[in-house]
Amino acid sequence: MNHKHNLRQYKWAGWLTALVLGAALSFPGTASTFGSTLLVHEVMTADAGNTTREFIEVRNVSEMDLHVGFYTLEWRSAGNTTVTQIYRFPAGAVIPAGGYYLLVSSSYRDYYPDVVYNDSYYVAPGLGGIISTNGGVGLKDASGNIVDSVAWGNITATPHPFLEGTAAPQPPSGWSIERQSGTDGKLDHDDNGTDFVLTNPPTPTSTAYVPNVPLVSVQADPAYLEPGQSTQITATVTQTVNPITGVTIDLTQFGGGAEVPLTNTSGDTWTTTVSIPTGQASGPYALLIRANDSAGQYGLGGVDLFVYPGPAITVTQARAKPVNTGELLRVRGVVVSTRTAYAYIMDADGSAGIAVSAGVPFYGVEPLLVGQDVTITGKLTQEIWTNSSGAVIYTGEYVLTTATGKPADIVVHSSGNPIPAPKVVTLEDIVNNPALQGQYVSVTGVTALGPTSKVNSVTGDVTCNVEVASPSGHFYIAVSHNATDKPAVPYPGMPQYPIPANMDGTGYYIPWTAAGDEFNVRGMVSVISLYLGSKVIRVRDADDFVLTNNAKFMRGETTPAQVEQGAFVNLRVVGYPVRTASVTANCSALGLGTVTLTDDGTGGYARVVKVPVGTPIGNIDIPVSVSKAGQTANGSITLKVVAPTYLAGDVDRSGSANALDAVAALKVAAGLQSSADPMISVKNGDVYPKGAPNGRLTVEDSARILRSVNGLDTL
């Protein structure tokens, strides 16, 4: 049964006159009563009949407003095999003393309008079905330390990072788990089973932070910088009743004071320069800003900085480091591939390569270009799956995941550099040599085991795979592209998924393969979760995949889709090889015999022909042959012929009769221009005698056209 949740809403003001800066998570006098000062207070994992309606409530149980910029909420599965960041608190986020910070899924917000009316809730991108199963949620500070956590249901990982003591009960659909005070008055005993009880109906609570001294904005320029560099902090403070007496910033994280004053440079603007010490640890930093007025009231805000690590290392050095540690690295290499699900960079000598997860457009970072010399800041990540007994069953791609997803993570030093030559290997090498992962390789004499199959489809990406085999096992040649660039184009009996035009500048197609087809292939060595770790060669562009024993007809088309008798039409074939095939069309039905189609530069072969006036109306099949190295593939183009639409006097078919039409009619009548010209229709221009075209253009036709143009007659 659906129910309406009891929404508790409060508005708090920053009323205390003192704040111990630099100690935001520990306050004497409160820990003995409440335990931690920031708590995961209530969680709903699913509503009745809908697993996407979720919320998480964080509570500040201290007597002071707390700045939580750069804090994160993270979910981990019961076996601790899946990790998802649910929410990252924005710059300047503050939870008032005694207040609540409510995070909801978008479907929860839409279903419960009472939440929508409250301006202090937040939609968490990571919510929406993710926490509906057994698992846990952890609140982490800006440095990644766990502040508080709760795990519920059947927790199988031992230990589980978010489990405190025993697990809280798994809430039924429509229920929540909520903290309750013990007999000692505490909310937090570091035991989830003791601290949380089932609640029905749930009671999501939110508190708007309303400072007495409003900090309109706080900005850092730049916000992303290296040790030894400086940034300017600018705060805009609005005076309400009492004069502003000062604005301070807590710089204890950078070896400075807890209340470093800003300078009032003009009006409501206060500034200071912050220098990042040499040797400062890399990562995110949230700096607390406090504005005070003459009555002792204050307002809190914050600004986020990101400190990049020191000198760049090579790809080889990066691959020697452990994964999933959270360590930030700066890795320099040459971009080798950008349109293969990941981008890839390699050392210039080709000795090592690595995937980059945020260097492609659909991650929100400016796209990388092949040949760029780049330095990328990020963390080494790798997906690792285990079974119920803890044994590893799948090890995924070794990936450099950019630090913030911002363009500042990528520094382009130069463009147009040569990329390493592909390393010549065998399929067996790829199966047995993990060091090849991320490298550009070339394999010859590969045989397809079966037809191309589409085995993976996610938003904005389609992957088509050709299955091949080495003595040690099967794997795939992957043809990947972003479907938003160019949609998949099916054709009868053989769907085709093209590489987009901006992949190699031509828009050529990878051929659809059949069992027994032989080919040479180049691409990036990767791995996918299909069959728990199948190896993959990710093809970079059309030139990386070359059939060696076959010519193919892929599909045929006409432009326009239907053509009038007497008009011209473009016959186009997508064939293979895309650049060097001989393609012909038998146009005997049009009285033209066999014509040759030529490479049109857009992935096909084309020829413009005229459909004679007497061509039968209806569909006509134009036989097509694609030939290469003595092999031929046959197909056909269906031409749809329709009756012409005539507009009297419109000789050049521009849509209206004008003086140019009169000139054209005169030229035809005088024998100075051929009526067979593509822009001339004898019947269209034949308007004399009126209403009875005689099949030819005359001087009288030109005169009537001119009279019509000048409003002296009608056609």
C-alpha positions in Angstrom: 0.0 0.0 0.0 1.3 3.4 -0.9 1.5 5.9 1.9 2.4 9.6 2.2 5.6 10.0 4.2 5.6 12.3 7.2 8.0 15.0 6.1 9.6 16.9 9.0 10.8 20.3 7.8 12.8 22.8 9.8 14.4 26.2 9.1 17.5 26.9 11.3 19.6 30.0 11.5 23.3 30.1 12.5 22.7 31.6 15.9 25.9 30.7 17.8 28.4 33.4 18.3 31.5 31.2 18.3 32.7 28.4 16.1 35.9 26.4 16.6 37.2 26.4 13.1 39.2 23.4 11.8 37.4 20.9 14.1 34.2 20.4 12.2 33.7 16.8 13.1 34.4 16.7 16.8 33.0 18.9 19.5 33.5 18.6 23.3 30.3 18.2 25.1 28.4 16.5 22.3 30.3 13.3 21.7 29.4 11.8 25.0 25.7 12.3 24.3 25.4 11.5 20.6 28.6 9.6 19.5 29.6 11.0 16.1 28.5 14.5 15.3 27.4 13.6 11.7 25.3 10.5 11.4 23.5 8.5 8.7 20.2 8.9 10.4 17.5 7.2 8.2 17.5 5.1 5.0 14.6 4.0 2.9 15.7 1.4 0.3 12.4 0.9 -1.6 8.8 2.0 -1.7 5.9 -0.3 -1.9 6.0 -1.7 -5.4 8.8 0.5 -6.6 12.5 -0.1 -5.9 13.6 3.3 -7.3 12.0 5.5 -4.6 14.8 5.9 -2.0 16.1 8.4 0.4 19.0 8.9 2.8 19.0 11.3 5.7 22.1 12.7 7.3 21.9 14.4 10.7 24.1 16.9 12.4 23.7 16.1 16.1 26.2 18.8 17.2 25.4 22.3 18.4 27.3 23.9 15.6 26.7 24.4 11.9 29.0 22.0 10.0 30.6 22.6 6.6 30.4 19.3 4.6 31.8 20.4 1.2 33.5 17.5 -0.7 32.0 14.9 1.6 30.5 11.9 -0.2 27.9 9.2 0.3 28.9 5.8 -1.0 27.0 2.5 -1.3 28.7 -0.9 -1.2 27.0 -4.2 -1.9 26.6 -6.9 0.7 29.7 -8.7 -0.6 31.7 -5.5 -0.9 32.1 -6.2 -4.7 30.2 -3.2 -6.1 30.9 0.4 -5.1 28.8 3.3 -6.2 29.2 7.0 -5.2 25.6 8.2 -4.4 26.3 11.8 -3.8 29.1 14.4 -3.5 28.3 17.4 -1.3 28.8 20.6 -3.2 31.1 23.5 -2.3 29.7 25.5 0.6 27.3 22.7 1.7 26.4 23.3 5.4 24.2 21.2 7.7 23.0 23.5 10.5 23.3 22.6 14.2 20.8 19.9 15.0 19.7 19.8 11.3 19.1 17.2 8.6 20.4 16.9 5.0 17.9 14.9 2.9 18.9 13.1 -0.3 16.2 11.6 -2.4 16.0 9.7 -5.8 14.3 11.6 -8.6 11.4 9.1 -8.6 10.9 9.6 -4.9 10.7 13.4 -5.4 8.2 13.0 -8.2 6.0 10.6 -6.3 5.9 12.6 -3.1 5.1 16.2 -3.9 5.5 17.3 -0.2 9.2 16.8 -0.7 9.2 19.0 -3.8 7.7 21.9 -2.0 10.6 21.9 0.5 13.6 23.8 -0.8 16.1 22.0 1.4 16.0 18.5 -0.2 18.6 17.4 -2.7 18.3 14.8 -5.6 21.2 12.3 -5.4 22.3 11.1 -8.9 23.3 7.7 -7.4 19.9 6.9 -5.9 17.2 5.2 -7.9 17.3 1.4 -7.3 20.9 1.1 -6.3 20.4 0.6 -2.5 17.3 -1.6 -2.7 19.3 -4.8 -1.9 21.4 -5.8 1.0 24.4 -3.6 1.5 25.6 -0.5 3.3 25.9 3.3 3.0 28.9 5.2 4.2 29.4 9.0 4.8 33.0 10.0 4.0 34.8 13.3 4.7 36.7 15.2 2.1 39.8 13.0 2.6 37.9 9.8 2.1 37.7 8.8 5.8 34.5 7.1 7.0 32.6 9.5 9.3 29.6 7.2 9.8 28.0 4.2 8.1 25.2 1.7 8.3 24.8 -1.8 6.7 21.6 -3.8 6.6 20.3 -7.2 5.7 22.5 -10.2 4.9 26.0 -8.8 4.8 28.4 -11.5 3.3 31.7 -9.6 3.2 33.9 -10.1 6.3 34.9 -7.5 7.1 32.5 -5.0 5.4 33.8 -1.4 5.6 30.3 0.0 6.3 29.2 -2.5 8.9 29.4 -1.3 12.5 28.9 -4.3 14.9 25.9 -6.2 13.7 23.7 -5.4 10.7 20.5 -3.4 10.8 17.4 -5.2 9.6 16.6 -5.1 5.9 13.6 -2.7 5.6 10.5 -4.1 3.8 9.2 -2.1 0.9 7.7 1.1 2.1 9.6 1.0 5.4 12.8 2.7 6.5 15.5 2.0 9.1 16.0 4.9 11.5 18.3 5.6 14.4 16.7 5.6 17.9 18.2 6.8 21.2 19.3 4.1 23.6 18.6 4.1 27.3 21.8 6.1 27.7 20.5 8.8 25.4 23.0 8.0 22.7 22.1 7.7 19.0 25.4 6.0 18.0 26.8 2.9 19.7 28.8 1.8 16.7 26.5 -1.2 16.3 24.0 -0.9 13.4 21.7 -3.6 14.8 21.4 -1.7 18.1 21.1 1.8 16.7 18.6 1.3 13.9 14.9 0.2 14.0 12.3 -0.4 11.4 10.0 2.6 10.9 6.6 2.8 9.1 5.8 5.2 7.8 9.2 6.7 7.1 10.0 10.2 8.3 12.3 12.0 5.8 13.5 15.2 7.3 15.3 18.2 5.9 16.6 21.4 7.2 17.4 24.5 5.2 20.5 26.4 6.2 19.7 30.1 6.6 22.7 32.0 7.8 22.3 35.3 9.6 25.1 36.7 7.5 24.5 35.6 4.0 27.6 34.5 2.0 26.2 35.0 -1.6 29.2 33.2 -3.2 32.7 32.0 -2.7 35.0 31.3 -5.6 38.6 30.2 -6.2 40.5 31.2 -9.3 42.0 28.8 -10.2 40.2 26.0 -8.4 42.5 23.3 -9.7 46.2 23.8 -9.1 49.5 22.2 -8.3 51.7 22.4 -5.2 53.6 25.7 -5.2 50.9 27.6 -7.1 48.5 30.2 -5.7 44.8 30.9 -6.0 42.7 33.9 -5.3 39.7 33.4 -3.0 36.8 35.8 -3.5 33.8 36.0 -1.1 30.7 38.1 -1.6 28.9 38.9 1.6 25.6 40.6 1.9 25.0 42.9 4.9 21.6 42.5 6.4 21.1 44.7 9.6 24.5 44.9 11.2 27.8 45.9 9.6 30.1 43.1 8.4 33.1 43.1 10.7 35.2 40.5 9.0 35.5 37.4 6.8 37.9 34.6 7.6 39.1 31.4 6.0 40.4 28.2 7.6 43.8 27.3 6.1 44.9 24.8 8.7 45.0 22.1 5.9 47.7 24.1 4.2 49.7 24.9 7.3 48.0 28.3 7.9 45.7 29.6 10.6 42.2 28.7 11.5 40.9 32.3 11.0 43.0 33.9 8.3 41.3 37.3 7.4 40.2 38.3 3.9 40.6 41.9 2.7 37.5 44.0 2.0 38.5 45.1 -1.5 35.2 46.8 -2.5 31.6 46.9 -1.3 30.5 43.3 -0.5 33.7 41.7 -1.9 36.4 40.2 0.3 39.5 38.5 -1.1 42.7 36.8 -0.2 45.5 34.8 -1.9 46.1 31.2 -0.8 49.4 29.5 -1.7 49.6 25.7 -1.9 52.7 24.5 -0.1 55.3 22.5 -2.0 54.8 18.9 -1.1 51.1 19.3 -0.3 49.3 16.0 -0.7 47.1 15.8 -3.8 43.4 15.5 -3.7 40.3 17.6 -2.9 40.2 20.2 -0.2 37.1 22.0 1.3 38.0 25.3 2.9 35.6 26.8 5.4 34.7 30.5 5.1 33.0 32.5 7.9 31.5 36.0 7.7 30.9 37.9 11.0 28.8 41.0 11.8 28.9 43.5 14.6 26.2 41.7 16.6 28.3 38.5 16.8 26.2 36.7 14.2 27.8 34.7 11.4 27.3 32.8 8.2 29.2 29.9 6.9 30.2 29.0 3.3 32.9 27.1 1.6 35.1 26.7 -1.4 36.5 23.6 -3.0 40.1 23.3 -4.2 41.7 20.4 -6.0 45.4 19.9 -5.7 47.0 17.9 -8.4 49.9 15.6 -7.7 53.5 16.3 -8.6 55.6 15.4 -11.7 54.1 13.2 -14.4 55.1 9.5 -14.7 55.1 7.3 -17.8 52.4 4.8 -18.7 54.8 2.0 -17.9 55.4 3.4 -14.4 51.7 3.9 -13.9 50.9 0.3 -14.8 53.4 -0.9 -12.2 51.4 0.7 -9.4 48.5 -1.0 -7.5 45.0 -0.3 -8.5 41.9 0.9 -6.5 44.1 2.5 -3.8 42.7 6.0 -4.5 46.2 7.4 -5.1 46.3 10.3 -7.6 48.8 10.1 -10.4 49.8 12.3 -13.3 50.4 10.1 -16.3 51.9 11.3 -19.6 51.5 9.6 -23.0 50.4 9.9 -26.6 46.7 9.5 -27.4 46.4 6.4 -29.7 42.6 5.8 -29.7 39.6 7.9 -28.7 36.5 6.0 -30.0 36.7 2.6 -28.6 34.6 2.7 -25.4 37.6 4.2 -23.7 40.3 6.5 -24.9 43.8 5.0 -24.8 47.2 6.6 -24.2 50.6 4.9 -24.7 54.2 5.6 -24.0 55.7 7.1 -27.2 57.9 4.0 -27.7 54.9 1.8 -27.6 56.1 -0.1 -24.5 52.8 0.2 -22.5 49.3 1.6 -22.8 46.3 2.3 -20.6 42.6 3.1 -21.0 41.3 6.5 -19.9 37.7 6.5 -18.7 37.0 10.3 -18.9 38.8 11.2 -22.0 35.8 10.6 -24.3 32.9 13.0 -24.9 30.2 11.1 -23.1 32.0 11.5 -19.8 31.6 15.3 -19.9 35.3 16.0 -20.5 36.6 17.6 -23.7 37.4 14.8 -26.2 41.0 13.8 -26.7 42.4 13.6 -30.2 44.7 10.9 -31.7 48.3 12.2 -31.7 48.0 14.5 -28.8 50.8 14.5 -26.2 48.9 14.7 -22.9 49.2 14.5 -19.1 46.2 13.1 -17.4 45.5 13.3 -13.7 43.5 10.4 -12.2 43.3 7.2 -10.2 44.1 3.7 -11.3 40.9 1.6 -11.1 40.0 -1.9 -12.1 36.7 -3.8 -11.8 37.2 -7.0 -9.8 34.4 -9.6 -9.3 34.4 -12.3 -6.7 32.1 -15.2 -6.0 30.4 -16.0 -2.7 33.6 -17.7 -1.4 35.7 -14.6 -2.2 37.5 -16.1 -5.2 38.2 -13.7 -8.1 36.1 -14.6 -11.1 36.7 -11.5 -13.3 39.3 -8.9 -13.6 38.4 -5.9 -15.8 40.1 -3.2 -17.8 43.1 -1.5 -16.2 41.9 2.1 -16.3 43.2 5.6 -15.5 40.0 7.3 -14.2 40.3 11.1 -14.3 40.4 12.8 -10.9 37.4 15.2 -11.2 35.9 14.7 -14.6 36.8 18.3 -15.4 38.8 19.5 -18.4 41.6 20.6 -16.0 42.4 16.9 -15.5 43.8 16.8 -19.0 46.8 18.9 -20.1 47.5 18.9 -23.8 51.2 19.6 -24.5 51.1 19.3 -28.3 49.1 17.8 -31.1 49.7 15.9 -34.4 52.4 13.6 -32.9 53.0 10.2 -34.5 51.5 7.3 -32.6 53.4 4.1 -31.9 53.3 1.5 -34.6 51.0 -1.5 -33.8 52.8 -4.4 -32.2 52.6 -7.5 -34.3 51.2 -10.3 -32.2 49.1 -13.5 -32.4 45.7 -14.2 -30.9 47.5 -16.6 -28.5 49.7 -13.7 -27.4 46.7 -11.6 -26.5 45.1 -14.4 -24.5 48.2 -15.3 -22.5 50.0 -11.9 -22.1 48.2 -9.5 -19.7 50.9 -6.9 -20.4 49.4 -6.3 -23.9 46.3 -4.9 -22.4 45.9 -1.2 -23.4 48.4 -1.6 -26.3 47.9 -1.1 -30.0 48.4 -4.4 -31.8 48.2 -6.0 -35.2 47.0 -9.5 -36.0 46.9 -11.1 -39.4 45.1 -14.2 -40.8 42.2 -14.1 -38.3 39.1 -16.3 -39.1 35.7 -15.4 -37.9 33.9 -18.2 -36.0 30.5 -16.8 -36.8 28.5 -13.8 -37.9 29.0 -10.4 -36.3 26.9 -10.1 -33.1 25.7 -7.1 -31.1 26.4 -8.2 -27.6 26.4 -4.9 -25.7 24.3 -1.8 -25.9 24.3 1.0 -23.3 23.2 4.6 -23.6 25.1 6.3 -26.4 27.2 3.3 -27.2 26.8 0.2 -29.4 29.4 -2.5 -29.7 29.4 -5.2 -32.4 31.7 -8.1 -32.0 33.3 -10.7 -34.3 34.1 -13.9 -32.4 37.5 -15.5 -33.0 39.6 -18.1 -31.3 43.1 -18.9 -30.3 44.3 -22.3 -29.0 43.7 -21.1 -25.5 40.2 -19.7 -25.8 37.7 -17.6 -27.7 37.5 -13.8 -27.7 36.2 -10.9 -29.7 37.1 -8.2 -32.2 35.0 -5.2 -31.0 33.7 -2.5 -33.3 32.5 0.3 -31.0 31.1 3.7 -31.6 29.0 6.4 -29.9 25.5 6.0 -31.4 24.7 9.7 -30.8 27.2 10.6 -33.6 25.5 8.4 -36.2 22.6 6.1 -35.6 22.8 2.4 -36.4 21.6 1.8 -40.0 19.9 -1.6 -40.5 19.4 -3.2 -43.9 17.4 -6.3 -44.8 18.9 -9.4 -43.3 22.2 -7.8 -42.2 22.0 -4.9 -39.7 25.0 -2.6 -39.9 26.5 -0.5 -37.2 28.7 2.2 -38.7 31.8 3.9 -37.2 30.9 7.6 -37.1 32.4 10.1 -39.4 34.4 11.8 -36.8 36.2 8.6 -35.9 38.6 8.7 -38.8 37.3 11.6 -40.8 35.7 9.5 -43.5 32.7 7.7 -42.1 33.6 4.4 -43.7 31.9 1.3 -42.4 33.4 -1.9 -40.8 32.0 -4.9 -42.8 29.6 -7.3 -41.3 31.3 -10.7 -41.2 30.1 -14.2 -41.7 31.5 -17.5 -40.4 34.8 -18.3 -42.2 35.6 -14.8 -43.2 39.3 -14.0 -43.0 40.7 -10.6 -42.0 43.6 -8.7 -40.7 42.9 -6.5 -37.7 44.5 -3.7 -35.6 43.3 -2.2 -32.4 43.5 -1.8 -28.7 43.8 -4.9 -26.5 41.0 -4.8 -23.9 38.8 -7.1 -21.8 35.0 -7.2 -21.3 32.8 -8.8 -18.7 31.2 -11.1 -21.3 31.9 -14.7 -20.3 33.8 -13.3 -17.3 36.8 -11.7 -19.0 36.8 -12.3 -22.7 39.7 -10.6 -24.4 38.8 -7.9 -26.9 40.6 -6.1 -29.7 38.9 -2.7 -30.0 39.1 -1.5 -33.6 40.0 2.2 -33.8 38.7 3.0 -37.3 37.8 1.4 -40.7 41.4 1.0 -41.8 42.1 -1.3 -38.8 39.8 -4.0 -40.1 40.5 -5.5 -43.6 38.8 -8.6 -45.0 41.3 -10.6 -47.0 39.1 -13.3 -48.6 35.8 -11.6 -49.4 34.1 -8.8 -51.2 30.7 -7.7 -49.7 27.6 -5.9 -50.7 26.2 -4.2 -47.6 23.2 -2.2 -48.7 21.9 0.1 -51.4 19.9 3.3 -51.4 18.7 6.1 -53.6 18.6 9.9 -53.2 15.8 11.0 -53.3 14.0 8.0 -51.9 11.6 8.2 -54.8 12.2 9.7 -58.2 9.9 11.2 -60.8 9.9 10.0 -64.4 12.4 12.3 -66.3 14.3 13.3 -63.2 17.8 12.4 -61.9 18.6 10.1 -59.0 21.8 9.2 -57.0 22.4 5.5 -56.8 24.5 4.6 -53.8 26.0 1.3 -52.5 27.8 0.6 -49.3 30.3 -2.1 -50.2 33.5 -3.6 -49.0 36.4 -3.0 -49.3 35.4 0.6 -48.7 38.1 2.2 -50.8 39.4 -0.2 -53.4 36.4 -2.3 -54.6 35.0 -2.2 -58.2 31.3 -1.5 -58.0 28.9 -1.6 -61.0 25.1 -1.3 -61.4 23.1 -2.8 -64.2 20.8 0.0 -65.3 19.4 -1.7 -68.4 15.9 -1.0 -67.0 16.7 2.7 -67.5 18.2 2.2 -70.9 21.7 2.9 -69.7 23.3 -0.5 -69.6 26.0 -1.2 -66.9 27.4 1.9 -65.2 30.3 2.2 -62.7 29.8 3.6 -59.3 32.7 5.6 -57.8 33.9 6.2 -54.2 31.9 9.1 -52.9 34.2 9.8 -49.9 31.5 9.1 -47.3 31.7 5.4 -47.0 30.0 4.4 -50.2 30.0 4.2 -54.0 27.6 6.4 -56.0 26.5 7.4 -59.5 23.9 10.0 -60.7 21.6 8.7 -63.5 18.5 10.0 -65.3 15.3 8.1 -65.1 13.7 8.3 -68.6 10.3 9.8 -69.0 8.8 6.5 -70.2 10.2 4.4 -67.3 7.4 2.3 -65.7 6.0 3.6 -62.4 6.7 1.4 -59.4 9.7 -0.4 -57.9 12.6 -1.4 -60.1 15.5 -3.5 -58.8 18.9 -2.4 -60.1 21.4 -5.3 -59.8 24.7 -4.4 -58.2 28.1 -6.2 -58.1 31.0 -5.5 -55.7 34.3 -7.0 -56.8 37.7 -7.3 -55.3 40.7 -9.6 -56.1 38.6 -11.9 -58.3 35.8 -12.2 -55.8 32.3 -10.8 -56.3 29.3 -10.0 -54.1 25.9 -9.3 -55.6 23.0 -7.2 -54.4 20.5 -4.7 -55.7 19.2 -1.2 -55.2 15.5 -0.7 -55.2 14.5 2.3 -57.3 11.0 3.7 -56.6 9.7 5.6 -59.7 6.7 7.9 -59.4 4.8 10.1 -61.9 6.1 13.6 -62.3 4.3 16.6 -60.8 4.1 19.5 -63.3 4.0 23.2 -62.7 3.3 25.1 -65.8 6.0 27.5 -66.8 8.5 26.3 -64.2 11.2 25.3 -66.7 14.0 24.9 -64.1 11.8 23.4 -61.4 12.7 26.1 -58.9 9.1 26.1 -57.6 7.8 29.1 -59.6 7.8 30.6 -63.1 10.0 33.6 -63.5 12.1 35.5 -66.1 14.8 32.8 -66.0 12.3 30.2 -67.1 11.3 32.5 -70.0 15.0 32.8 -71.0 15.5 29.0 -70.8 12.4 28.4 -72.9 13.7 30.8 -75.5 17.1 29.1 -75.6 15.5 25.7 -76.1 13.2 27.0 -78.8 16.2 28.6 -80.6 18.3 25.4 -80.2 20.8 27.1 -77.9 20.1 24.8 -75.0 19.2 21.1 -74.9 15.8 20.0 -73.5 17.7 17.0 -72.1 19.5 19.3 -69.6 18.9 18.1 -66.0 17.2 21.4 -65.1 14.9 21.5 -68.2 11.6 19.8 -68.4 10.0 20.4 -71.8 6.6 19.5 -70.5 6.8 21.8 -67.5 7.7 24.8 -69.7 5.2 24.0 -72.5 2.4 26.5 -71.7 1.1 27.5 -75.2 -1.5 27.2 -76.3 -3.0 27.7 -72.9 -4.1 24.5 -71.3 -3.0 22.3 -74.2 0.8 21.7 -74.1 2.0 20.5 -77.5 5.2 18.8 -76.2 7.8 21.4 -77.1 9.0 24.8 -76.0 8.3 27.7 -78.3 8.7 31.5 -78.5 5.0 31.7 -77.6 5.7 29.8 -74.3 8.4 32.3 -73.3 6.0 35.2 -74.0 3.3 33.6 -71.9 5.7 33.0 -69.0 6.9 36.6 -69.2 3.3 37.9 -69.2 2.5 35.8 -66.2 5.6 37.0 -64.3 4.5 40.6 -65.0 0.9 40.0 -63.9 -0.5 40.3 -67.4 -1.7 36.7 -67.8 -2.1 33.5 -66.0 -0.5 30.1 -66.9 
